[in-house]
Amino acid sequence: MKRKALFTAAVVLSLTLFTACAGGKKSADVHVFYYTYSDTYITSVRSALNKAFSEKNISYQDYDSNSNQTTQTEQVQTAITKGAKVIVVNIVNTGSNDAANGIVSLAKNAGIPVIFFNREVSDDVVKSYEKCAFVGTDAAEAGHLQGEMIGEYIAENFDKVDLNGDGEISYILFKGEEGNNEAIYRTQYSVEDANRVLEESGKGKLKFYDPSNANKYLVDQQAANEYMTTALTAYNESNKNMIEAVICNNDGMAEGAISALNGAGYNTGSGKMIPVFGVDATDAARQYIADEKMTGTIKQDADGMAAALSHLASNGIEGKSIMSNTENYHVDSGVAKIRISYSKYLGE
């Protein structure tokens, strides 16, 4: 009987510990809602944030909204019903304030903090609730840094990049998601700033590979490999109109483009290489750069974002002001928004 009682007690204790640990569905203090688990950069943030929570002994539960705003909003409602003390939201819909305002209303009615991250919400949304904050980047900064990096590389390697020797560099650009501020700014400034650097160096501006495309970019980040493969069938060295540079608004699209280039005999780590530029500095991108299959990327600091998020979450759990002790962070003037800086990455 004693053995049975001890066994039963051990089982109960194990179940209790399991419920209280990361991902425990009943006792998690912080509930984190990711717009999708399939995003490469978001995966790195999730890993870093889970580690940061564990180091602070904060119980948490993660949710995959699978790029569906209705799903995410329903998940938030369920988490609040379960007794969440803090909700952390990587919002799905960024095209308007409606979704973010709806989530703020749910949090406000429950009296709990809500921290948005990565996919930016407006100042008005954050200011609408004293327990609301945002952690992200300066959306324009990545575009500016990427443009400088592209311009500097091409100016220094112009003759090598100019495969058809026509004195112009033909590029393809993968934008990703329409309506997303980060994608919009990266699309604009990556080309504008690259052209500025090139002109200052006495070189000509970049030329979009397809003159019939008035937008000068391609969308749908899931189809980067397919788009690149199709483009290479018509724009290649044999036709003397080769795509000579690839600009991607995230490293996931850069991976797809590199795979297509590999299929055409480029960027294999030896032989001819078309420069490919991305954003995020994911593990895969850093390895591609080390293997000389990719040229450069812009580092979006997942660890830095996780540190800021876990700090704000701790404030919320402890009942402090959401922005307590954030003097060492770069905070926007007049609104509770923390900015995590980008940096250029061309290899170790």
C-alpha positions in Angstrom: 0.0 0.0 0.0 2.8 2.3 0.8 4.4 1.7 -2.6 1.1 2.4 -4.3 0.6 5.6 -2.3 4.1 6.8 -3.1 3.6 6.0 -6.7 0.3 7.9 -6.8 1.9 10.9 -5.1 4.7 10.9 -7.6 2.3 10.8 -10.5 0.3 13.7 -9.0 3.5 15.7 -8.4 4.7 15.0 -12.0 1.4 16.1 -13.5 1.5 19.3 -11.3 5.0 20.1 -12.5 4.1 19.4 -16.1 1.1 21.7 -15.9 3.2 24.5 -14.4 6.0 24.3 -16.9 6.4 26.0 -20.3 3.3 25.3 -22.3 1.2 24.2 -19.3 -2.3 24.9 -20.4 -3.8 25.8 -17.0 -1.2 27.7 -15.1 0.8 29.6 -17.7 1.3 33.2 -16.8 2.2 34.4 -20.2 0.4 33.4 -23.4 2.3 34.1 -26.7 0.5 34.3 -30.1 2.7 34.0 -33.2 1.2 35.0 -36.5 2.7 31.7 -37.9 5.2 29.2 -36.9 6.3 28.8 -40.5 8.1 32.2 -40.6 11.9 31.5 -40.3 12.6 34.6 -38.3 9.6 34.1 -36.0 10.9 30.6 -35.3 14.2 32.1 -34.0 12.3 34.6 -31.9 10.1 31.9 -30.5 13.2 29.8 -29.5 14.9 32.8 -27.9 11.8 33.9 -26.1 11.1 30.5 -24.7 14.7 30.3 -23.4 14.3 33.8 -21.9 11.1 32.8 -20.1 12.6 29.6 -18.8 15.6 31.5 -17.4 13.2 33.8 -15.5 11.1 30.9 -14.4 8.1 32.3 -16.2 5.5 29.8 -17.3 4.2 30.3 -20.8 2.1 28.9 -23.6 2.7 29.4 -27.3 0.0 29.5 -30.0 0.3 29.2 -33.8 -2.3 31.5 -35.4 -1.4 30.1 -38.9 -1.7 33.5 -40.6 -5.4 33.7 -39.7 -6.6 36.7 -37.7 -9.9 35.1 -36.7 -8.0 32.2 -35.2 -5.6 34.4 -33.3 -8.4 36.5 -31.8 -10.2 33.4 -30.7 -7.0 32.1 -29.2 -6.5 35.3 -27.2 -10.1 35.1 -25.9 -9.5 31.5 -24.7 -6.2 32.4 -23.0 -7.8 35.2 -21.1 -10.6 32.9 -20.0 -7.9 30.5 -18.7 -6.5 33.3 -16.6 -3.5 34.6 -18.5 -1.7 37.3 -16.6 0.0 38.7 -19.7 -0.6 38.3 -23.4 2.1 38.8 -26.0 0.9 39.1 -29.6 2.6 38.9 -33.0 -0.4 40.3 -34.8 -1.6 38.7 -38.0 -3.3 41.6 -39.7 -1.3 44.8 -40.0 -3.3 46.5 -42.8 -5.6 48.3 -40.3 -6.0 48.9 -36.6 -9.1 46.8 -36.3 -7.5 43.5 -35.2 -5.1 45.1 -32.8 -7.9 47.3 -31.3 -10.0 44.2 -30.8 -7.2 42.4 -28.9 -6.5 45.5 -26.8 -10.2 45.6 -25.8 -10.1 42.0 -24.7 -7.0 42.6 -22.6 -8.3 45.9 -21.2 -11.6 44.3 -20.1 -9.6 41.6 -18.3 -7.2 44.2 -16.8 -4.1 42.4 -18.1 -1.1 43.8 -20.1 -0.8 43.2 -23.8 2.5 43.4 -25.5 2.6 43.4 -29.3 5.9 42.6 -31.2 7.6 42.3 -34.5 4.6 43.1 -36.7 4.0 46.7 -35.8 0.7 48.2 -34.6 0.0 51.9 -34.7 0.8 54.5 -32.0 -2.9 55.0 -31.5 -3.4 51.3 -30.6 -0.6 51.4 -28.0 -1.7 54.7 -26.5 -5.3 53.4 -26.1 -4.4 51.3 -23.1 -1.8 52.1 -20.3 -0.9 48.4 -20.1 -0.1 48.1 -23.8 3.4 48.2 -25.4 5.2 47.2 -28.6 8.6 45.7 -29.2 10.0 45.8 -32.7 12.4 47.4 -35.0 12.5 50.6 -37.0 10.8 49.4 -40.1 12.8 51.7 -42.4 16.2 50.9 -40.9 16.5 47.4 -42.5 15.8 48.8 -45.9 18.3 51.6 -45.5 21.0 49.2 -44.2 20.3 46.6 -46.9 20.4 49.3 -49.6 23.8 50.5 -48.4 25.1 47.0 -48.2 23.9 46.2 -51.8 25.3 49.5 -53.2 28.7 49.0 -51.5 29.0 45.4 -52.7 28.0 46.1 -56.3 30.2 49.2 -56.5 33.2 47.3 -55.3 32.5 44.2 -57.6 30.7 45.9 -60.5 32.5 44.2 -63.4 32.1 40.8 -61.8 28.4 41.3 -61.1 27.8 42.7 -64.6 27.6 39.3 -66.2 26.5 40.5 -69.7 28.9 43.4 -69.7 26.2 46.0 -70.6 27.2 48.5 -67.9 23.9 47.9 -66.0 23.0 45.6 -63.1 19.7 43.9 -63.6 18.0 42.9 -60.4 14.9 40.9 -59.2 13.2 41.9 -55.9 11.0 39.7 -53.7 8.7 41.9 -51.6 6.7 39.3 -49.6 3.5 40.5 -48.0 1.6 43.4 -49.4 0.4 45.9 -46.8 3.2 45.1 -44.3 5.2 48.2 -43.4 8.5 46.3 -43.0 8.1 44.9 -46.5 7.1 48.3 -47.9 10.1 50.1 -46.5 12.6 47.4 -47.4 11.3 47.4 -50.9 11.7 51.1 -51.3 14.9 51.8 -49.5 16.9 48.7 -50.5 16.8 50.0 -54.1 16.8 53.8 -53.4 19.8 53.6 -51.1 21.7 51.1 -53.3 21.3 53.5 -56.2 22.5 56.4 -54.1 25.7 54.6 -53.2 26.2 53.4 -56.8 25.8 57.0 -58.2 28.2 58.3 -55.6 30.7 55.7 -56.8 30.2 56.8 -60.4 28.2 53.7 -61.3 24.8 53.4 -62.9 21.5 52.7 -61.1 20.1 49.2 -60.7 17.6 48.1 -63.4 14.6 45.9 -62.7 14.9 42.8 -64.8 11.4 42.8 -66.2 10.4 46.1 -67.9 6.7 45.0 -68.1 6.4 44.9 -64.3 5.5 48.5 -63.2 5.7 47.6 -59.5 9.3 46.5 -59.8 8.8 43.6 -57.3 7.2 40.2 -56.9 5.0 39.2 -54.0 4.0 35.9 -52.2 7.0 34.9 -50.2 6.0 31.2 -50.4 6.6 31.3 -54.2 10.1 32.8 -54.3 11.7 29.6 -55.6 9.0 29.2 -58.3 9.2 32.9 -59.4 13.0 32.7 -59.6 13.0 29.5 -61.5 10.5 30.9 -64.0 12.4 34.2 -64.4 15.7 32.3 -65.1 14.1 30.5 -68.1 13.7 33.9 -69.9 16.4 36.0 -68.3 19.8 34.3 -68.5 23.3 34.6 -69.8 22.4 32.9 -73.1 19.8 35.6 -73.8 22.3 38.3 -72.6 19.7 39.7 -70.2 20.8 37.8 -67.1 19.4 38.7 -63.6 22.5 39.8 -61.9 21.4 40.6 -58.3 18.6 39.2 -56.1 17.1 41.4 -53.3 14.8 39.6 -50.8 12.9 41.2 -47.9 13.6 38.2 -45.7 16.0 35.3 -45.6 13.2 32.7 -46.3 12.7 34.1 -49.7 16.5 34.3 -50.2 16.7 30.6 -49.5 14.0 29.9 -52.2 15.9 32.1 -54.7 19.2 30.4 -54.0 17.6 27.0 -54.5 16.4 28.1 -58.0 19.9 29.6 -58.8 21.5 26.3 -57.7 19.2 24.5 -60.2 20.6 26.8 -62.9 24.2 26.2 -61.9 24.8 29.3 -59.8 25.6 29.9 -56.1 26.7 26.3 -55.5 29.7 27.4 -53.4 32.0 27.3 -56.4 31.8 28.8 -59.9 29.6 31.6 -60.9 27.6 33.5 -58.2 24.7 35.9 -58.4 24.7 38.1 -55.3 21.7 37.4 -53.1 20.8 39.8 -50.2 18.2 39.1 -47.5 17.0 40.3 -44.1 16.9 38.5 -40.7 20.3 36.8 -40.5 18.7 33.4 -39.8 20.9 30.4 -39.1 20.3 29.1 -42.6 21.3 32.5 -44.1 24.4 32.7 -42.1 25.4 29.2 -43.2 24.7 30.1 -46.9 27.0 33.2 -46.5 29.7 31.1 -44.9 29.4 28.6 -47.8 29.6 31.5 -50.3 26.1 30.8 -51.7 24.6 34.1 -50.4 26.2 37.6 -50.2 24.8 39.3 -47.2 21.8 39.9 -44.9 20.6 42.3 -42.3 20.6 41.0 -38.7 17.3 41.3 -36.9 18.2 40.5 -33.3 15.9 37.7 -32.1 17.8 37.5 -28.8 17.5 41.2 -28.2 13.8 41.1 -29.0 13.3 38.2 -26.6 15.1 40.0 -23.8 12.9 43.0 -24.1 9.7 41.0 -24.3 10.6 38.8 -21.3 11.4 42.0 -19.4 8.1 43.6 -20.1 6.3 40.4 -19.4 8.0 40.2 -16.0 6.8 43.7 -15.3 3.3 42.7 -16.1 3.3 39.6 -14.0 4.7 41.5 -11.0 2.1 44.2 -11.3 4.6 46.9 -12.2 4.1 49.6 -14.9 4.6 47.8 -18.2 7.6 50.1 -19.1 9.3 50.0 -15.8 13.2 49.9 -15.9 13.4 50.3 -19.7 16.0 53.2 -19.5 18.6 51.1 -21.3 16.3 50.5 -24.3 15.7 52.8 -27.2 12.1 53.9 -26.6 10.1 56.1 -29.0 9.2 59.5 -27.7 5.7 59.7 -26.3 4.6 56.1 -26.9 5.5 52.8 -25.3 7.4 51.3 -28.2 10.9 49.7 -27.8 13.1 49.5 -30.9 15.7 46.7 -31.4 18.4 47.8 -33.8 19.4 46.0 -37.0 22.9 45.5 -38.3 24.7 44.4 -41.5 25.8 40.8 -41.7 28.3 39.7 -44.4 29.8 36.8 -42.5 31.8 36.1 -39.4 
